[in-house]
Amino acid sequence: MAEMELSLENELKPYLRIDGSEDDSVLALLVDAAKEYLTDAGVPESNAAKYKLAVMLLVALNYENRNPAMKIDKLSFSLESIILQLKMG
């Protein structure tokens, strides 16, 4: 199984509208956590565009809600739908 490559500079940071490199280590951690989340949800890592999008959506959700006082009630419908599609193959 090939590991999914996600470029911080060329894909993730523009998606999140981030300039600079101050948050690079946080973003790398969030990417790893998103991959673990998907694995724990029964989604095998892949190079599929939907898998990459799911990782990016999870990173965005966690990056934009970093305030410890904020509570994330549930995943967006689009993210839930993508995860379900990936699980079903």
C-alpha positions as CSV (number, residue, x, y, z in Angstrom):
1,M,0.0,0.0,0.0
2,A,1.5,3.3,-1.0
3,E,1.5,6.1,1.5
4,M,-0.6,9.1,0.6
5,E,1.6,12.2,0.0
6,L,0.1,15.6,0.9
7,S,2.3,18.6,0.3
8,L,2.0,21.3,3.0
9,E,3.3,24.0,0.7
10,N,1.5,23.1,-2.5
11,E,-1.8,21.7,-1.3
12,L,-2.7,22.0,2.4
13,K,-1.5,25.5,3.2
14,P,-3.2,27.1,0.1
15,Y,-6.4,25.1,1.0
16,L,-6.3,26.6,4.5
17,R,-5.2,30.0,3.3
18,I,-2.0,29.9,5.4
19,D,1.1,31.9,4.5
20,G,4.4,31.4,6.2
21,S,5.8,28.4,8.1
22,E,4.9,29.1,11.7
23,D,2.3,26.3,11.8
24,D,4.1,23.7,9.7
25,S,4.8,21.4,12.7
26,V,1.1,21.7,13.9
27,L,-0.1,21.0,10.4
28,A,2.1,17.9,10.1
29,L,0.8,16.7,13.4
30,L,-2.8,17.3,12.3
31,V,-2.2,15.4,9.0
32,D,-0.8,12.4,11.0
33,A,-3.8,12.6,13.4
34,A,-6.3,12.7,10.4
35,K,-4.7,9.6,8.9
36,E,-4.9,7.8,12.2
37,Y,-8.6,8.9,12.6
38,L,-9.4,7.5,9.2
39,T,-7.6,4.2,9.9
40,D,-9.4,3.9,13.2
41,A,-12.7,4.5,11.3
42,G,-11.9,1.5,9.0
43,V,-10.6,3.5,6.0
44,P,-7.3,2.2,4.7
45,E,-4.7,4.7,3.6
46,S,-4.7,5.2,-0.2
47,N,-3.6,7.6,-2.9
48,A,-7.3,8.3,-3.9
49,A,-8.3,11.9,-4.3
50,K,-11.2,11.3,-1.9
51,Y,-8.8,10.0,0.8
52,K,-6.6,13.1,0.4
53,L,-9.7,15.3,0.5
54,A,-10.9,13.6,3.7
55,V,-7.5,14.2,5.3
56,M,-7.6,17.9,4.2
57,L,-11.1,18.3,5.6
58,L,-10.2,16.7,8.9
59,V,-7.1,18.9,9.2
60,A,-9.1,22.0,8.4
61,L,-11.7,21.1,11.0
62,N,-9.1,20.6,13.7
63,Y,-6.9,23.5,12.7
64,E,-9.8,26.0,12.6
65,N,-11.2,24.7,15.9
66,R,-8.0,24.8,18.0
67,N,-9.5,26.7,20.9
68,P,-9.8,24.2,23.8
69,A,-13.1,25.7,24.8
70,M,-14.7,25.0,21.5
71,K,-16.6,21.7,21.1
72,I,-16.9,20.0,17.7
73,D,-20.3,18.4,17.8
74,K,-20.0,16.3,14.7
75,L,-18.3,16.0,11.3
76,S,-19.7,17.8,8.3
77,F,-22.1,15.9,6.1
78,S,-19.6,16.0,3.2
79,L,-16.8,14.6,5.3
80,E,-19.1,11.8,6.7
81,S,-20.2,11.0,3.2
82,I,-16.6,10.8,1.9
83,I,-15.5,8.6,4.8
84,L,-18.5,6.2,4.1
85,Q,-17.6,6.0,0.4
86,L,-14.0,5.3,1.2
87,K,-15.0,2.5,3.7
88,M,-17.2,0.9,1.1
89,G,-14.5,0.9,-1.4
